[in-house]
């Protein structure tokens, strides 16, 4: 799927619809994962990225976590069928992990998480942030303490939109 995003972008650039020097990738939840993996797999295509409530490591989905709403049935049966077996497919899951490949992420990145998120617990963001900092690439970071898997409170929606707009304005300026 990640290659499909890159192929679609390159097609749009070829059509003259997109300025290749001003492309970013953004998304939440799985879209946030895709934004992170876009920076890992196709770093030359994106000037920056914004990822919110993003899965940073599919392997974390298999770990029991009191904060998670993923039940035992999903963790033991559904997820291994859908995304890979955590033992038999460990290498593939690692290769598809933004967390495991954080040192490859060099473009400016904004991360946002909800402290109360039970779908993608904040552990995903905290681990990724630490890995990026260890690689000397500190992302912009915001946590909404009163939010879960998305922004329901209007003040948080507006705050997130303002932060994202400022981030994009800074990083998508035309190069001289």
N, C-alpha and C positions, 0 to 999 in steps of 0.2 A: 504494500500500500504506500509505503514511503516513496518508493520509486515512481509510483503513479503521480504523486503530488509534484515531484521534481519534473517528470515528463510533461505534465500539464502546464507548469510554469514555463518550461523551455518552449513549448508550443506557443503559448501566449506571447512570449518575448519574440519568437520568430514571426508572429503575425504583426508585430509592431504595437501591440496593445499595452505592453508593460515595459517600463524603463528598468532594465536589469540591474542598474546601479541603485535602485530604491525599493528593493523587495524585502519584506519581512514576513515572518511566519508566526501565527498566533493561534491559540485555542485553549479550551478548557477541558478537563477530564481526559478522555482519549485524545481530543484535539490538542491538549497541552502536551501529552506524550508525543504526539506527532510533531509538534513544534520543536520539542527537545531533540527528537531523533533527526529532524531536518538539519539541525545544527551539527549533529554528529556525522550523518551520512553524506550530506551535500552542503558542506560549509561555505563553498564559494557562491552558492545561490542566494544566501540570505544575509542582509546587513545586520539584522538583529531579530530578536524573538521575544514574545510575551507568552508565558504559560501560566495558567491558573488551575488550581485544584488538579494538577497534573500527576499522573502515575510516573514516578521516576525510575521504578524498577519493578518489572512484572513479577519478579521473584518474591517481593514483599507481599504480594496479594495472597501467597500461599501460607504466610505465617499467621498464626493466631494472634489477634490483637484485640484487646478489650474495646478499643475505640472503633473497630471496624464493624460494618453491618454485613460483611460477607460471612455467611454461615458455613458450618462444617460441610454440609452437602455440596455447596458450591466449591469450597476449597479443595475437597477430596475428590470430587467427581466431575463437576462442570468445567472448572478452570483447566484441569489437565487436558480435557478434550478440546477446549476452545483455544488455549494459548500455549499448551505444552506441559509435559510432565516435569515437575521440578527436579527430579533425579535423572531420568533418561534424557531429558532435553536441556540439561543444565547449561551446556555450552551455547546452545542457541538462545536461551533466555538471557544469558550474560551478554551475548553479542547484540541483543536487542534491548539493552539496558542503558538508558542515559546515565544512571548513577555509576555503573561500571566503566563508562567511557567519558566521565566528566572532564578529564584532562583534554579531551579533543574539542570541547566546546570553547570557542574563543570569541564569538560574536557577543555584543552586548545582550544581556538577558534580564528580563524582569520576571520575577516569580511572585505569585500571590496564592495564599492558602487561607482556608477557613479553619480556625482553631477547633471547631466542633464537627468537622467533616468526618462522617462515618464511612463514606464510600471510598475516599482516598485519604486516609488519616494523615495528619500533618507530618508524620514521620517521613513520608515520601519527600516533602519539601525540605525538611531539616537535614536529612542525610545528603540530599543533592547539594544544598547550600554549603554544607561543610566540605564536601568533596570539591566543589568549585573553588572555595576559598583555599583549600590545600593546594589546588592547581594554580593559585594566584589569579583567579578570575572571579572576583566577588560580584554576584548578581545583585541587582536592585531587588529588594525584598519587602513584602508587606504581608502581615497576618491580620485577618479580621477576627477578633476574639469572639464575636457573637454570631458568626456565620458557619455554615456547614459546607455542603458541596454546591456552591454557587452563592450569589449575593442576592438575598431576599430583601434586605433593608435598603430603602431608597438612598440613604446617606452613604452606604457602602458602595452601591452601584455608581453613584455620582463620583465618589472618591476614586474608585477604580478607573472609571472612564477618564477622569482628569489626569490621573497618574499615567495611564497608558498614552493619552494624547501628548503629554509632555515628553515622555520617553521616545515616542515615535518621531516627534518633531526634532528632538536632539539628534537622533541616529539616522534619520532618512534625509538629512539635508543633502542637496546635490554637492558632489565633490567638485572643487574648483578646477 
